[in-house]
Amino acid sequence: MSDIQIFDHVDMGGHGTLHFDLLVDGKRHKVRVSYEALQDHFGAEEDVISVMEAFRKNAEKIAEVAAAKIRDGDTEPMVGTTDL
């Protein structure tokens, strides 16, 4: 992940999303990832602990997808199930 950094602060954003900050090419961006994507692609269950664990185990892949969206012009991307 060159020029990409995930900040340690990750929170449950409500509306079925998890939020985190991502540094891409020196700029900080707010990123959302849907619970549905974490469930469909990484086996998360309905509970918060499972969702957070799925994110942490797959953060690099999620960040790569988000960074690609940012570089394509989406400054606050949402990573959904169709993106993965």
N, C-alpha and C positions, 0 to 999 in steps of 0.2 A: 504494500500500500504506500507508494511514494507520494509525498506531499498530502497525506490524509492522516488526520488524528481524531480519534473519538475521545471526547471529554468524559471523565468519570461520572459526571452527573447524568443519570438516566432516570426518568420518572414516568409513572403511569399517567397518561394525559387525559383519560376519559374519552368518551365517544369511541371506544374500541381501538385506541392507539397508545403507543408508547412513544415518548419524546426523548430526543438526545441532541446534543450539540456536536457538530462535526466541523473540523478545520480542514478546508480544502484550498490548496494553493495560497495559503496565508490568510484566508478569510473564513470567519466563523459563520456557520449556517445552522438553523434549527431544522431538524429532520423528524418526521413522524414515520412510524412503521405500524402497520395494522396488526391487531391480534390475529386476524384471519390469516395473514401471511405467515406469522409465527406458528400458527396451528397447522396450516396446510403444508408448509415446507419443512418445518423443523420439529414437529411433533409436540408443540406446546398444548397443554390442557387448558381448561377454563380458568384455573386459579392463577393468582398474581405471581406466586413463586415459580410456577412452571413457565409462565410467559417471560419473566425476567431471566430465568435460566436459559431458555431457548435463545433469547436475545444475546446474552453474554457468550454463549457457545458459538454463535454464528454472527457476531458483531462485524467481523472483518468482511464477510460476504455482503452483509446488509450495507455497510459503509461504502463498499465498492460500487454497489448499485446506486446508492444515493449520490455519490461523487460524480458518477456518469450523468445523472440527471441534472446535477448542479452545473456541470461543465456544458450541458446542453441548454442552459439558461433558466432552469427552475431553481430559484434561490432558496425556497423553503419546501423541499420535496417531501412527498408522501410515498413511502415504499409499500406497495400493496402486493397482493398475492400474484397478480399478473406480471409484476416486475421481476420476480425471482425465478 
